[in-house]
Amino acid sequence: MSKFRKKKKGMPAVNTASLPDIVFMLLFFFMVTTTMRETDLRIENPVLPSATEIKKLEDKSLVSTIYVGKSTDTNRDGAGYNKIQLNDKISTADQVPAFILGKRDKIAEKLVPFMTTSIKADRRSNVGTIIDIRLKLRDVNALKINYSSTPDAKN
């Protein structure tokens, strides 16, 4: 009689066969939708000047950004609104040509004429610093320059 003993019927086990599929779909979703910040700002978020005629940049992968403003760590970098940030470090105007040439080496030769240099300068920055940057950009033939600004509130 022990051969035909009835088994206790309990809750069936949860089917986990589709769990890896769900995990990979979520992982893929977050990998596709997340954007990584290219640089960490070492200068304070610049208060951009306002402008009336604004045009958006078309291909942001061909844009090299130079930040000009006040350093967030004045003990290490010094005080003043004339600090230049290239990539993740505070630099001088003399290092701008190497920065641009490094960016040119990373893209295809046929895209070099479409490269744009964007200057995000705080409105309290010295114009002399921006002119120094422009002269160094002229030395390496980086003549497409964009000055970032905010829309004029009056329009």
MODELLER restraints for C-alpha pairs under 7 A, 6 or more apart:
rsr = mdl.restraints
at = mdl.atoms
rsr.add(forms.Gaussian(group=physical.xy_distance, feature=features.Distance(at['CA:39:A'], at['CA:87:A']), mean=5.76, stdev=0.5))
rsr.add(forms.Gaussian(group=physical.xy_distance, feature=features.Distance(at['CA:39:A'], at['CA:88:A']), mean=5.52, stdev=0.5))
rsr.add(forms.Gaussian(group=physical.xy_distance, feature=features.Distance(at['CA:40:A'], at['CA:88:A']), mean=5.83, stdev=0.5))
rsr.add(forms.Gaussian(group=physical.xy_distance, feature=features.Distance(at['CA:41:A'], at['CA:88:A']), mean=6.94, stdev=0.5))
rsr.add(forms.Gaussian(group=physical.xy_distance, feature=features.Distance(at['CA:42:A'], at['CA:71:A']), mean=6.07, stdev=0.5))
rsr.add(forms.Gaussian(group=physical.xy_distance, feature=features.Distance(at['CA:42:A'], at['CA:72:A']), mean=5.78, stdev=0.5))
rsr.add(forms.Gaussian(group=physical.xy_distance, feature=features.Distance(at['CA:42:A'], at['CA:85:A']), mean=6.99, stdev=0.5))
rsr.add(forms.Gaussian(group=physical.xy_distance, feature=features.Distance(at['CA:42:A'], at['CA:88:A']), mean=6.90, stdev=0.5))
rsr.add(forms.Gaussian(group=physical.xy_distance, feature=features.Distance(at['CA:42:A'], at['CA:89:A']), mean=6.82, stdev=0.5))
rsr.add(forms.Gaussian(group=physical.xy_distance, feature=features.Distance(at['CA:43:A'], at['CA:69:A']), mean=5.93, stdev=0.5))
rsr.add(forms.Gaussian(group=physical.xy_distance, feature=features.Distance(at['CA:43:A'], at['CA:70:A']), mean=5.35, stdev=0.5))
rsr.add(forms.Gaussian(group=physical.xy_distance, feature=features.Distance(at['CA:43:A'], at['CA:71:A']), mean=4.07, stdev=0.5))
rsr.add(forms.Gaussian(group=physical.xy_distance, feature=features.Distance(at['CA:43:A'], at['CA:72:A']), mean=4.98, stdev=0.5))
rsr.add(forms.Gaussian(group=physical.xy_distance, feature=features.Distance(at['CA:44:A'], at['CA:69:A']), mean=6.66, stdev=0.5))
rsr.add(forms.Gaussian(group=physical.xy_distance, feature=features.Distance(at['CA:44:A'], at['CA:70:A']), mean=5.68, stdev=0.5))
rsr.add(forms.Gaussian(group=physical.xy_distance, feature=features.Distance(at['CA:44:A'], at['CA:71:A']), mean=5.92, stdev=0.5))
rsr.add(forms.Gaussian(group=physical.xy_distance, feature=features.Distance(at['CA:44:A'], at['CA:72:A']), mean=5.40, stdev=0.5))
rsr.add(forms.Gaussian(group=physical.xy_distance, feature=features.Distance(at['CA:46:A'], at['CA:69:A']), mean=6.15, stdev=0.5))
rsr.add(forms.Gaussian(group=physical.xy_distance, feature=features.Distance(at['CA:46:A'], at['CA:121:A']), mean=6.26, stdev=0.5))
rsr.add(forms.Gaussian(group=physical.xy_distance, feature=features.Distance(at['CA:46:A'], at['CA:122:A']), mean=4.44, stdev=0.5))
rsr.add(forms.Gaussian(group=physical.xy_distance, feature=features.Distance(at['CA:47:A'], at['CA:122:A']), mean=4.94, stdev=0.5))
rsr.add(forms.Gaussian(group=physical.xy_distance, feature=features.Distance(at['CA:47:A'], at['CA:123:A']), mean=5.96, stdev=0.5))
rsr.add(forms.Gaussian(group=physical.xy_distance, feature=features.Distance(at['CA:48:A'], at['CA:121:A']), mean=6.40, stdev=0.5))
rsr.add(forms.Gaussian(group=physical.xy_distance, feature=features.Distance(at['CA:48:A'], at['CA:122:A']), mean=5.25, stdev=0.5))
rsr.add(forms.Gaussian(group=physical.xy_distance, feature=features.Distance(at['CA:48:A'], at['CA:123:A']), mean=5.55, stdev=0.5))
rsr.add(forms.Gaussian(group=physical.xy_distance, feature=features.Distance(at['CA:48:A'], at['CA:148:A']), mean=6.88, stdev=0.5))
rsr.add(forms.Gaussian(group=physical.xy_distance, feature=features.Distance(at['CA:48:A'], at['CA:149:A']), mean=5.05, stdev=0.5))
rsr.add(forms.Gaussian(group=physical.xy_distance, feature=features.Distance(at['CA:48:A'], at['CA:150:A']), mean=6.07, stdev=0.5))
rsr.add(forms.Gaussian(group=physical.xy_distance, feature=features.Distance(at['CA:49:A'], at['CA:123:A']), mean=5.26, stdev=0.5))
rsr.add(forms.Gaussian(group=physical.xy_distance, feature=features.Distance(at['CA:49:A'], at['CA:149:A']), mean=5.18, stdev=0.5))
rsr.add(forms.Gaussian(group=physical.xy_distance, feature=features.Distance(at['CA:49:A'], at['CA:150:A']), mean=6.21, stdev=0.5))
rsr.add(forms.Gaussian(group=physical.xy_distance, feature=features.Distance(at['CA:50:A'], at['CA:149:A']), mean=5.42, stdev=0.5))
rsr.add(forms.Gaussian(group=physical.xy_distance, feature=features.Distance(at['CA:50:A'], at['CA:150:A']), mean=4.72, stdev=0.5))
rsr.add(forms.Gaussian(group=physical.xy_distance, feature=features.Distance(at['CA:50:A'], at['CA:151:A']), mean=5.48, stdev=0.5))
rsr.add(forms.Gaussian(group=physical.xy_distance, feature=features.Distance(at['CA:50:A'], at['CA:152:A']), mean=4.99, stdev=0.5))
rsr.add(forms.Gaussian(group=physical.xy_distance, feature=features.Distance(at['CA:51:A'], at['CA:149:A']), mean=6.22, stdev=0.5))
rsr.add(forms.Gaussian(group=physical.xy_distance, feature=features.Distance(at['CA:51:A'], at['CA:150:A']), mean=6.25, stdev=0.5))
rsr.add(forms.Gaussian(group=physical.xy_distance, feature=features.Distance(at['CA:51:A'], at['CA:151:A']), mean=5.44, stdev=0.5))
rsr.add(forms.Gaussian(group=physical.xy_distance, feature=features.Distance(at['CA:51:A'], at['CA:152:A']), mean=5.08, stdev=0.5))
rsr.add(forms.Gaussian(group=physical.xy_distance, feature=features.Distance(at['CA:52:A'], at['CA:151:A']), mean=6.16, stdev=0.5))
rsr.add(forms.Gaussian(group=physical.xy_distance, feature=features.Distance(at['CA:52:A'], at['CA:152:A']), mean=5.31, stdev=0.5))
rsr.add(forms.Gaussian(group=physical.xy_distance, feature=features.Distance(at['CA:54:A'], at['CA:151:A']), mean=6.93, stdev=0.5))
rsr.add(forms.Gaussian(group=physical.xy_distance, feature=features.Distance(at['CA:62:A'], at['CA:114:A']), mean=6.94, stdev=0.5))
rsr.add(forms.Gaussian(group=physical.xy_distance, feature=features.Distance(at['CA:62:A'], at['CA:115:A']), mean=4.92, stdev=0.5))
rsr.add(forms.Gaussian(group=physical.xy_distance, feature=features.Distance(at['CA:62:A'], at['CA:116:A']), mean=6.25, stdev=0.5))
rsr.add(forms.Gaussian(group=physical.xy_distance, feature=features.Distance(at['CA:63:A'], at['CA:115:A']), mean=5.98, stdev=0.5))
rsr.add(forms.Gaussian(group=physical.xy_distance, feature=features.Distance(at['CA:63:A'], at['CA:116:A']), mean=4.85, stdev=0.5))
rsr.add(forms.Gaussian(group=physical.xy_distance, feature=features.Distance(at['CA:63:A'], at['CA:117:A']), mean=5.63, stdev=0.5))
rsr.add(forms.Gaussian(group=physical.xy_distance, feature=features.Distance(at['CA:63:A'], at['CA:118:A']), mean=6.50, stdev=0.5))
rsr.add(forms.Gaussian(group=physical.xy_distance, feature=features.Distance(at['CA:64:A'], at['CA:116:A']), mean=6.36, stdev=0.5))
rsr.add(forms.Gaussian(group=physical.xy_distance, feature=features.Distance(at['CA:64:A'], at['CA:117:A']), mean=4.80, stdev=0.5))
rsr.add(forms.Gaussian(group=physical.xy_distance, feature=features.Distance(at['CA:64:A'], at['CA:118:A']), mean=5.96, stdev=0.5))
rsr.add(forms.Gaussian(group=physical.xy_distance, feature=features.Distance(at['CA:65:A'], at['CA:117:A']), mean=5.91, stdev=0.5))
rsr.add(forms.Gaussian(group=physical.xy_distance, feature=features.Distance(at['CA:65:A'], at['CA:118:A']), mean=4.68, stdev=0.5))
rsr.add(forms.Gaussian(group=physical.xy_distance, feature=features.Distance(at['CA:65:A'], at['CA:119:A']), mean=5.89, stdev=0.5))
rsr.add(forms.Gaussian(group=physical.xy_distance, feature=features.Distance(at['CA:66:A'], at['CA:84:A']), mean=6.96, stdev=0.5))
rsr.add(forms.Gaussian(group=physical.xy_distance, feature=features.Distance(at['CA:66:A'], at['CA:85:A']), mean=6.01, stdev=0.5))
rsr.add(forms.Gaussian(group=physical.xy_distance, feature=features.Distance(at['CA:66:A'], at['CA:86:A']), mean=5.68, stdev=0.5))
rsr.add(forms.Gaussian(group=physical.xy_distance, feature=features.Distance(at['CA:66:A'], at['CA:118:A']), mean=6.15, stdev=0.5))
rsr.add(forms.Gaussian(group=physical.xy_distance, feature=features.Distance(at['CA:66:A'], at['CA:119:A']), mean=4.88, stdev=0.5))
rsr.add(forms.Gaussian(group=physical.xy_distance, feature=features.Distance(at['CA:66:A'], at['CA:120:A']), mean=6.15, stdev=0.5))
rsr.add(forms.Gaussian(group=physical.xy_distance, feature=features.Distance(at['CA:67:A'], at['CA:84:A']), mean=5.71, stdev=0.5))
rsr.add(forms.Gaussian(group=physical.xy_distance, feature=features.Distance(at['CA:67:A'], at['CA:85:A']), mean=5.04, stdev=0.5))
rsr.add(forms.Gaussian(group=physical.xy_distance, feature=features.Distance(at['CA:67:A'], at['CA:86:A']), mean=6.96, stdev=0.5))
rsr.add(forms.Gaussian(group=physical.xy_distance, feature=features.Distance(at['CA:67:A'], at['CA:119:A']), mean=5.99, stdev=0.5))
rsr.add(forms.Gaussian(group=physical.xy_distance, feature=features.Distance(at['CA:67:A'], at['CA:120:A']), mean=4.84, stdev=0.5))
rsr.add(forms.Gaussian(group=physical.xy_distance, feature=features.Distance(at['CA:67:A'], at['CA:121:A']), mean=5.82, stdev=0.5))
rsr.add(forms.Gaussian(group=physical.xy_distance, feature=features.Distance(at['CA:68:A'], at['CA:82:A']), mean=6.16, stdev=0.5))
rsr.add(forms.Gaussian(group=physical.xy_distance, feature=features.Distance(at['CA:68:A'], at['CA:83:A']), mean=5.53, stdev=0.5))
rsr.add(forms.Gaussian(group=physical.xy_distance, feature=features.Distance(at['CA:68:A'], at['CA:84:A']), mean=4.66, stdev=0.5))
rsr.add(forms.Gaussian(group=physical.xy_distance, feature=features.Distance(at['CA:68:A'], at['CA:85:A']), mean=6.40, stdev=0.5))
rsr.add(forms.Gaussian(group=physical.xy_distance, feature=features.Distance(at['CA:68:A'], at['CA:120:A']), mean=6.14, stdev=0.5))
rsr.add(forms.Gaussian(group=physical.xy_distance, feature=features.Distance(at['CA:68:A'], at['CA:121:A']), mean=4.44, stdev=0.5))
rsr.add(forms.Gaussian(group=physical.xy_distance, feature=features.Distance(at['CA:68:A'], at['CA:122:A']), mean=6.20, stdev=0.5))
rsr.add(forms.Gaussian(group=physical.xy_distance, feature=features.Distance(at['CA:68:A'], at['CA:125:A']), mean=6.94, stdev=0.5))
rsr.add(forms.Gaussian(group=physical.xy_distance, feature=features.Distance(at['CA:69:A'], at['CA:81:A']), mean=4.52, stdev=0.5))
rsr.add(forms.Gaussian(group=physical.xy_distance, feature=features.Distance(at['CA:69:A'], at['CA:82:A']), mean=5.43, stdev=0.5))
rsr.add(forms.Gaussian(group=physical.xy_distance, feature=features.Distance(at['CA:69:A'], at['CA:83:A']), mean=5.36, stdev=0.5))
rsr.add(forms.Gaussian(group=physical.xy_distance, feature=features.Distance(at['CA:69:A'], at['CA:84:A']), mean=6.80, stdev=0.5))
rsr.add(forms.Gaussian(group=physical.xy_distance, feature=features.Distance(at['CA:69:A'], at['CA:121:A']), mean=5.96, stdev=0.5))
rsr.add(forms.Gaussian(group=physical.xy_distance, feature=features.Distance(at['CA:69:A'], at['CA:122:A']), mean=5.13, stdev=0.5))
rsr.add(forms.Gaussian(group=physical.xy_distance, feature=features.Distance(at['CA:69:A'], at['CA:125:A']), mean=5.89, stdev=0.5))
rsr.add(forms.Gaussian(group=physical.xy_distance, feature=features.Distance(at['CA:70:A'], at['CA:80:A']), mean=5.64, stdev=0.5))
rsr.add(forms.Gaussian(group=physical.xy_distance, feature=features.Distance(at['CA:70:A'], at['CA:81:A']), mean=4.04, stdev=0.5))
rsr.add(forms.Gaussian(group=physical.xy_distance, feature=features.Distance(at['CA:70:A'], at['CA:82:A']), mean=6.40, stdev=0.5))
rsr.add(forms.Gaussian(group=physical.xy_distance, feature=features.Distance(at['CA:70:A'], at['CA:83:A']), mean=5.93, stdev=0.5))
rsr.add(forms.Gaussian(group=physical.xy_distance, feature=features.Distance(at['CA:71:A'], at['CA:77:A']), mean=6.51, stdev=0.5))
rsr.add(forms.Gaussian(group=physical.xy_distance, feature=features.Distance(at['CA:71:A'], at['CA:79:A']), mean=6.92, stdev=0.5))
rsr.add(forms.Gaussian(group=physical.xy_distance, feature=features.Distance(at['CA:71:A'], at['CA:83:A']), mean=6.30, stdev=0.5))
rsr.add(forms.Gaussian(group=physical.xy_distance, feature=features.Distance(at['CA:81:A'], at['CA:124:A']), mean=6.60, stdev=0.5))
rsr.add(forms.Gaussian(group=physical.xy_distance, feature=features.Distance(at['CA:81:A'], at['CA:125:A']), mean=5.03, stdev=0.5))
rsr.add(forms.Gaussian(group=physical.xy_distance, feature=features.Distance(at['CA:82:A'], at['CA:125:A']), mean=5.61, stdev=0.5))
rsr.add(forms.Gaussian(group=physical.xy_distance, feature=features.Distance(at['CA:82:A'], at['CA:126:A']), mean=6.17, stdev=0.5))
rsr.add(forms.Gaussian(group=physical.xy_distance, feature=features.Distance(at['CA:82:A'], at['CA:129:A']), mean=6.35, stdev=0.5))
rsr.add(forms.Gaussian(group=physical.xy_distance, feature=features.Distance(at['CA:83:A'], at['CA:90:A']), mean=6.61, stdev=0.5))
rsr.add(forms.Gaussian(group=physical.xy_distance, feature=features.Distance(at['CA:84:A'], at['CA:90:A']), mean=5.62, stdev=0.5))
rsr.add(forms.Gaussian(group=physical.xy_distance, feature=features.Distance(at['CA:84:A'], at['CA:91:A']), mean=5.43, stdev=0.5))
rsr.add(forms.Gaussian(group=physical.xy_distance, feature=features.Distance(at['CA:84:A'], at['CA:92:A']), mean=6.12, stdev=0.5))
rsr.add(forms.Gaussian(group=physical.xy_distance, feature=features.Distance(at['CA:85:A'], at['CA:91:A']), mean=5.69, stdev=0.5))
rsr.add(forms.Gaussian(group=physical.xy_distance, feature=features.Distance(at['CA:93:A'], at['CA:132:A']), mean=6.24, stdev=0.5))
rsr.add(forms.Gaussian(group=physical.xy_distance, feature=features.Distance(at['CA:93:A'], at['CA:133:A']), mean=5.49, stdev=0.5))
rsr.add(forms.Gaussian(group=physical.xy_distance, feature=features.Distance(at['CA:93:A'], at['CA:136:A']), mean=6.92, stdev=0.5))
rsr.add(forms.Gaussian(group=physical.xy_distance, feature=features.Distance(at['CA:94:A'], at['CA:136:A']), mean=6.98, stdev=0.5))
rsr.add(forms.Gaussian(group=physical.xy_distance, feature=features.Distance(at['CA:96:A'], at['CA:133:A']), mean=6.95, stdev=0.5))
rsr.add(forms.Gaussian(group=physical.xy_distance, feature=features.Distance(at['CA:96:A'], at['CA:136:A']), mean=6.43, stdev=0.5))
rsr.add(forms.Gaussian(group=physical.xy_distance, feature=features.Distance(at['CA:97:A'], at['CA:136:A']), mean=6.10, stdev=0.5))
rsr.add(forms.Gaussian(group=physical.xy_distance, feature=features.Distance(at['CA:97:A'], at['CA:137:A']), mean=6.32, stdev=0.5))
rsr.add(forms.Gaussian(group=physical.xy_distance, feature=features.Distance(at['CA:97:A'], at['CA:140:A']), mean=6.05, stdev=0.5))
rsr.add(forms.Gaussian(group=physical.xy_distance, feature=features.Distance(at['CA:104:A'], at['CA:112:A']), mean=6.48, stdev=0.5))
rsr.add(forms.Gaussian(group=physical.xy_distance, feature=features.Distance(at['CA:116:A'], at['CA:144:A']), mean=5.03, stdev=0.5))
rsr.add(forms.Gaussian(group=physical.xy_distance, feature=features.Distance(at['CA:116:A'], at['CA:145:A']), mean=5.77, stdev=0.5))
rsr.add(forms.Gaussian(group=physical.xy_distance, feature=features.Distance(at['CA:116:A'], at['CA:146:A']), mean=6.85, stdev=0.5))
rsr.add(forms.Gaussian(group=physical.xy_distance, feature=features.Distance(at['CA:117:A'], at['CA:144:A']), mean=6.24, stdev=0.5))
rsr.add(forms.Gaussian(group=physical.xy_distance, feature=features.Distance(at['CA:117:A'], at['CA:145:A']), mean=4.83, stdev=0.5))
rsr.add(forms.Gaussian(group=physical.xy_distance, feature=features.Distance(at['CA:117:A'], at['CA:146:A']), mean=5.99, stdev=0.5))
rsr.add(forms.Gaussian(group=physical.xy_distance, feature=features.Distance(at['CA:118:A'], at['CA:145:A']), mean=5.81, stdev=0.5))
rsr.add(forms.Gaussian(group=physical.xy_distance, feature=features.Distance(at['CA:118:A'], at['CA:146:A']), mean=4.49, stdev=0.5))
rsr.add(forms.Gaussian(group=physical.xy_distance, feature=features.Distance(at['CA:118:A'], at['CA:147:A']), mean=5.78, stdev=0.5))
rsr.add(forms.Gaussian(group=physical.xy_distance, feature=features.Distance(at['CA:118:A'], at['CA:148:A']), mean=6.64, stdev=0.5))
rsr.add(forms.Gaussian(group=physical.xy_distance, feature=features.Distance(at['CA:119:A'], at['CA:146:A']), mean=6.15, stdev=0.5))
rsr.add(forms.Gaussian(group=physical.xy_distance, feature=features.Distance(at['CA:119:A'], at['CA:147:A']), mean=5.04, stdev=0.5))
rsr.add(forms.Gaussian(group=physical.xy_distance, feature=features.Distance(at['CA:119:A'], at['CA:148:A']), mean=6.13, stdev=0.5))
rsr.add(forms.Gaussian(group=physical.xy_distance, feature=features.Distance(at['CA:120:A'], at['CA:147:A']), mean=6.30, stdev=0.5))
rsr.add(forms.Gaussian(group=physical.xy_distance, feature=features.Distance(at['CA:120:A'], at['CA:148:A']), mean=5.16, stdev=0.5))
rsr.add(forms.Gaussian(group=physical.xy_distance, feature=features.Distance(at['CA:137:A'], at['CA:143:A']), mean=6.80, stdev=0.5))
